[in-house]
Amino acid sequence: MKNKDNTTQMGIRNIIMLGLVSCFADISSEMVYPLIPLYLTAAFGATPALVGMIEGIAESVASLLKVFSGYISDRFQHKKAIAFSGYATGVIYKIALLFAGSWTGILSARVIDRFGKGVRTAPRDVMVSESADKNSMGKAFGIHKMLDMAGSAIGILLAFLLMKTIGENGYKTVFALSVIPIGIALLLFFFIHEKKEKREPFQREHFWKNISRLDGRLKLYLFVTFLFTLGNSSNAFLLLRASDLGFDGSNTILLYFIYNLTASVLAVPFGKLSDRIGRKSLLVSGYLTFSLVYFGFAFCSSAPLMILIFVVYGAFTAMTAGAERAFIAEIAPGDLKGTMLGLHSTLAGIALLPASITAGLLWDNFGACAPFLYGGILSLCAALILKFKLKPAVTDPTAHK
């Protein structure tokens, strides 16, 4: 009993430390991210279509690494080292932003940033799942997401305060200061314990051979993820939409802060809820909420309504981010857990390229409402497929839901 208690306490500490790593890394990232579309338009005269292309390329190119980083962490059991290297690219990203002299330089910096995310996401998620009790997987990912989004909210608030203090031309100062929190995140890795298990000797064909034996529900959910993401364009478009409605640079950043704060506050409650009612029910509700949010962005015409939409968007993130990772971690084969978490992120990342380019072209040719109507419809389709086609596991205690 004592050993079990010690193992449980170590698992909780690990989840919290991994969450704090993500927290400080996101403070660094989100001090910068909401400024990118504003910086592109202010410094280089970028159009929405160009912003969409930059975000789409950055997300999609780097997303190809997610499945391979997950696969490598499954095969060679170096999850902590792989995750560390992914977070370390955050320092290079900020330096690249400081020296970027054109939109192509910003594109290169964004690819570096997404490269790091592609490397670290799957092994980090595997470490969270391995540290969690099997009956509280949703809660574990909820805790991690809470700290992750809290870091995002803090980073955005810092960006807002710095831009208010320095002025609208203080972009590079913020870029330089954002190096500090990513340095703290890297130091926190010394306090993370990596669980290692004995594996069979590496076989080159192992990954492809085992794809065929995946749970049918996992295959369907991966398809639904891809379909949904085709309409889920970069958050840069949400910031551009707010700017289009009259929010200045600082207030646009504040809207993004509200979104992240909401997601952080609700992440743990929704994680626990997914443990009780089942992942499917919460994911369907999440996709329906996203559809409502995007229709709201399409037709919004007032500042108070825009604020409310960002709050509801934060609720959507809290509903889905932890539940989808817990769902995949539970039904993926034990020796392919990292690979499947990585494949999920890869499919989503690949879909972001056409999603963001399509959103930019729709905006340029049909107006600001068009990309959000498109995204809302695809999300509604994803929710319906998930609701009526995803069958519950026979052993799922919430199967009737």
C-alpha positions in Angstrom: 0.0 0.0 0.0 2.8 2.4 0.9 4.6 1.7 -2.4 1.3 2.3 -4.3 0.9 5.6 -2.4 4.5 6.7 -3.3 3.9 5.8 -6.9 0.7 7.8 -7.0 2.4 10.8 -5.4 5.3 10.6 -7.8 2.8 10.4 -10.7 0.9 13.5 -9.5 4.3 15.4 -9.0 5.3 14.4 -12.5 2.0 15.6 -14.0 2.4 18.9 -12.2 6.0 19.3 -13.3 5.2 18.5 -16.9 2.3 21.1 -16.6 4.7 23.7 -15.3 7.1 23.1 -18.1 4.3 23.7 -20.6 3.2 26.7 -18.5 6.5 28.5 -18.8 7.0 27.4 -22.4 3.6 28.9 -23.2 4.3 32.1 -21.3 7.2 32.5 -23.8 5.3 31.4 -26.8 2.1 33.5 -26.1 4.1 36.6 -25.4 4.9 36.4 -29.1 2.1 34.5 -30.9 -0.7 37.1 -30.8 1.7 39.7 -32.0 2.8 37.8 -35.1 -0.3 38.6 -37.4 -0.2 42.2 -36.2 3.6 42.4 -36.7 3.2 40.9 -40.2 0.6 43.4 -41.3 2.2 46.4 -39.6 5.9 45.8 -40.5 5.6 44.0 -43.9 2.1 44.8 -45.1 0.9 41.2 -45.1 -2.6 40.3 -46.3 -4.9 37.8 -44.6 -4.1 35.3 -47.3 -0.3 35.7 -46.7 -0.9 35.3 -42.9 -2.8 32.2 -43.6 -0.2 30.7 -45.8 2.6 31.4 -43.3 0.7 29.8 -40.4 -0.5 26.9 -42.6 3.0 26.1 -43.8 4.6 26.4 -40.4 2.0 24.1 -38.7 1.9 21.5 -41.5 5.6 21.2 -42.2 6.4 20.8 -38.5 3.4 18.5 -37.8 5.0 15.8 -39.9 7.5 15.3 -37.1 4.9 14.6 -34.4 4.2 11.0 -35.5 7.9 10.3 -35.8 8.8 11.8 -32.4 6.0 9.7 -30.9 7.2 6.6 -32.7 10.9 7.1 -31.6 9.8 7.6 -28.0 7.8 4.3 -28.2 10.8 2.4 -29.6 13.7 3.8 -27.7 12.2 5.1 -24.5 13.9 8.5 -24.5 10.7 10.6 -24.0 12.2 13.1 -21.6 15.3 13.8 -23.9 13.1 14.1 -27.0 10.7 16.5 -25.3 13.5 18.6 -23.9 15.0 19.1 -27.4 11.6 20.1 -28.7 11.2 22.8 -26.0 14.8 24.0 -26.5 14.0 25.2 -30.0 11.9 27.9 -28.4 15.1 29.8 -27.7 16.1 29.6 -31.4 12.6 30.7 -32.5 12.8 34.0 -30.5 16.3 34.7 -31.9 15.1 34.1 -35.4 12.2 36.5 -34.8 14.6 39.2 -33.6 16.6 39.0 -36.8 13.8 38.5 -39.3 13.8 41.3 -41.9 10.9 40.1 -44.1 7.8 37.9 -44.0 10.0 35.0 -45.2 12.1 35.5 -42.0 8.9 35.3 -39.9 7.9 32.2 -41.8 11.3 30.5 -41.0 10.9 31.5 -37.4 7.4 30.0 -37.2 8.6 26.8 -38.8 11.3 26.5 -36.2 8.7 27.0 -33.4 6.3 24.5 -34.8 9.3 22.1 -35.4 9.9 22.2 -31.7 6.2 21.6 -30.9 6.2 18.7 -33.4 9.1 17.1 -31.6 7.9 17.5 -28.0 4.1 17.0 -28.0 3.8 13.2 -28.3 6.6 12.2 -25.8 5.2 14.8 -23.3 1.7 13.4 -23.6 2.9 9.9 -23.2 4.7 10.9 -20.0 1.5 12.5 -18.7 -0.5 9.3 -19.5 2.1 7.1 -17.9 2.0 9.2 -14.7 -1.8 9.1 -14.4 -4.1 6.6 -12.8 -6.1 4.7 -15.4 -9.4 5.9 -13.8 -8.5 9.5 -13.9 -6.8 10.0 -17.2 -9.1 12.9 -18.1 -8.3 14.6 -14.9 -4.6 14.2 -15.5 -4.7 15.7 -18.9 -7.1 18.4 -17.5 -4.5 19.4 -14.9 -1.8 19.5 -17.6 -4.0 21.6 -19.9 -5.0 23.9 -17.0 -1.3 24.8 -16.4 -0.6 24.9 -20.1 -3.4 27.4 -20.7 -2.6 29.4 -17.6 0.9 29.9 -19.1 -0.7 31.0 -22.3 -2.9 33.5 -20.4 0.1 34.9 -18.4 2.1 35.2 -21.6 -0.7 37.1 -23.4 -1.2 39.4 -20.4 2.5 40.2 -20.3 2.4 40.9 -24.1 -0.6 43.2 -23.5 1.1 45.1 -20.6 4.4 45.4 -22.4 2.7 46.7 -25.6 0.8 49.2 -23.5 4.0 50.3 -21.8 6.4 50.3 -24.7 3.9 51.2 -27.5 2.8 49.7 -30.7 6.4 49.6 -32.0 7.7 47.5 -29.2 7.4 44.1 -30.9 11.1 43.2 -30.9 11.5 44.1 -27.2 8.7 41.6 -26.4 10.4 39.0 -28.6 13.7 39.4 -26.6 12.0 39.2 -23.2 10.1 36.1 -24.1 13.4 34.1 -24.0 13.4 34.2 -20.1 10.4 31.9 -19.4 11.5 29.3 -22.0 14.8 29.1 -20.1 12.9 28.4 -16.9 10.9 25.7 -18.6 14.1 23.9 -19.7 15.5 24.0 -16.1 12.3 22.3 -14.8 13.2 19.2 -16.8 15.6 18.2 -14.1 12.7 17.5 -11.7 10.8 15.2 -14.1 10.9 11.4 -13.6 10.7 9.4 -16.8 9.1 6.0 -16.6 10.9 3.4 -18.7 9.8 -0.1 -19.6 11.6 -2.9 -21.3 10.8 -3.1 -25.0 11.2 -5.7 -27.8 14.3 -5.2 -30.0 13.6 -2.5 -32.6 12.0 -3.8 -35.9 11.9 -1.4 -38.9 8.5 -2.6 -40.0 6.8 -2.5 -36.6 5.0 0.8 -37.0 3.4 0.0 -40.4 2.6 -3.6 -39.4 0.7 -2.4 -36.4 -1.4 0.3 -38.1 -3.7 -2.4 -39.5 -4.6 -3.7 -36.0 -5.7 -0.3 -34.6 -9.0 0.0 -32.9 -11.7 0.9 -35.4 -12.8 3.7 -33.1 -9.4 5.2 -33.2 -9.2 5.2 -37.0 -12.6 6.9 -37.2 -11.6 9.5 -34.6 -8.4 10.3 -36.5 -10.5 10.8 -39.6 -12.9 13.1 -37.7 -9.9 15.1 -36.4 -8.7 15.6 -39.9 -12.1 16.7 -41.2 -12.6 19.1 -38.2 -9.2 20.7 -38.6 -9.9 21.4 -42.3 -12.2 24.1 -41.0 -10.2 25.0 -37.9 -7.9 27.6 -39.3 -5.1 29.4 -37.4 -6.1 31.5 -34.4 -4.4 34.3 -36.2 -7.7 34.7 -38.2 -9.6 35.2 -34.9 -7.2 38.0 -34.0 -7.6 39.5 -37.5 -11.4 39.3 -37.2 -11.3 41.2 -33.9 -9.0 43.8 -35.5 -11.4 44.0 -38.4 -14.2 44.9 -36.0 -12.3 47.8 -34.5 -10.2 46.3 -31.7 -6.7 47.9 -31.5 -3.5 45.8 -31.1 -3.5 45.8 -27.3 -7.2 45.0 -26.9 -6.9 42.2 -29.5 -4.2 40.7 -27.3 -6.5 41.1 -24.3 -9.3 39.1 -26.1 -6.8 36.3 -26.6 -6.0 36.5 -22.9 -9.6 36.0 -22.0 -9.8 32.9 -24.3 -6.8 31.3 -22.6 -7.8 32.2 -19.1 -11.2 30.6 -19.7 -9.7 27.4 -21.1 -7.3 27.2 -18.1 -10.1 27.7 -15.5 -12.4 25.1 -17.1 -9.7 22.5 -18.1 -9.8 20.4 -14.9 -13.6 20.4 -14.5 -14.1 19.3 -18.0 -11.3 16.7 -17.7 -13.1 15.2 -14.6 -16.4 15.4 -16.5 -14.9 13.3 -19.3 -13.9 10.6 -16.8 -17.6 10.5 -15.6 -19.7 10.8 -18.8 -17.2 9.4 -21.3 -14.9 11.0 -23.9 -17.3 10.8 -26.8 -20.1 12.8 -25.2 -17.8 15.6 -24.3 -16.0 15.7 -27.7 -19.3 15.8 -29.5 -20.4 18.7 -27.3 -17.0 20.4 -27.9 -17.3 20.2 -31.7 -20.9 21.6 -31.5 -19.6 24.5 -29.3 -16.8 25.2 -31.9 -19.4 25.3 -34.6 -21.4 27.9 -32.6 -18.3 29.9 -31.9 -17.3 30.1 -35.6 -20.8 31.1 -36.7 -20.5 33.8 -34.0 -17.3 35.0 -35.5 -19.0 35.1 -38.9 -21.9 37.3 -37.8 -20.5 39.2 -34.8 -21.0 43.0 -35.1 -20.4 44.3 -31.6 -17.5 44.4 -29.1 -19.5 42.8 -26.1 -20.5 39.9 -28.3 -16.9 39.4 -29.5 -15.8 39.1 -25.9 -18.4 36.5 -25.2 -17.4 34.5 -28.3 -13.8 34.4 -27.1 -15.0 33.1 -23.7 -17.1 30.3 -25.3 -14.1 29.5 -27.5 -12.0 29.0 -24.4 -14.7 26.6 -23.1 -14.4 24.6 -26.4 -10.7 24.2 -25.9 -11.1 23.0 -22.3 -13.8 20.5 -23.4 -11.7 18.9 -26.1 -8.0 19.3 -25.5 -7.7 16.9 -22.6 -10.5 14.6 -23.6 -9.1 13.8 -27.0 -5.6 13.0 -25.6 -7.1 10.8 -22.9 -9.3 9.0 -25.4 -6.3 8.2 -27.7 -4.1 7.2 -24.8 -6.7 4.8 -23.6 -7.6 3.0 -26.8 -4.2 3.0 -28.6 -2.0 -0.2 -28.2 0.3 0.2 -25.3 3.4 0.0 -27.4 2.1 2.5 -29.9 0.7 5.1 -27.5 3.2 7.8 -28.4 2.9 7.0 -32.1 -0.8 7.4 -32.0 -0.7 10.6 -30.0 1.8 11.9 -32.5 -0.2 10.7 -35.5 -3.3 12.6 -34.1 -1.2 15.8 -33.9 0.3 15.1 -37.4 -3.1 14.7 -39.1 -4.4 17.9 -37.4 -1.2 19.8 -38.4 -1.3 18.6 -42.0 -5.0 19.7 -42.3 -4.0 23.2 -41.0 -2.2 24.0 -44.2 -5.2 23.8 -46.5 -7.4 25.1 -43.7 -5.4 28.3 -43.2 -4.8 28.9 -47.0 -8.5 28.3 -47.7 -9.5 30.6 -44.9 -7.2 33.3 -46.2 -8.5 33.0 -49.8 -12.2 32.9 -48.6 -11.5 36.1 -46.6 -9.8 37.9 -49.5 -12.4 36.9 -52.1 -15.7 36.7 -50.2 -15.2 38.7 -47.0 -14.4 38.1 -43.3 -17.5 36.0 -42.7 -16.7 33.3 -45.3 -13.9 31.4 -43.5 -15.9 31.2 -40.3 -19.0 29.9 -42.0 -16.9 27.2 -43.7 -15.3 26.2 -40.4 -18.6 26.1 -38.6 -20.1 23.8 -41.1 -17.2 21.3 -41.1 -17.2 21.3 -37.3 -20.9 20.5 -37.3 -20.3 17.6 -39.7 -17.5 16.3 -37.5 -19.8 16.4 -34.4 -22.5 14.4 -36.3 -20.1 11.7 -37.5 -18.7 11.3 -34.0 -22.2 11.2 -32.5 -23.7 8.6 -34.8 -20.7 6.6 -36.1 -18.3 6.2 -33.2 -19.3 3.1 -31.3 -18.5 2.8 -27.6 -16.2 0.1 -26.3 -18.0 -2.9 -24.8 -16.0 -2.5 -21.5 -16.6 1.3 -21.3 -18.6 2.0 -18.1 -20.2 5.0 -19.9 -21.1 3.0 -23.0 -24.7 3.9 -22.7 -23.8 7.5 -23.1 
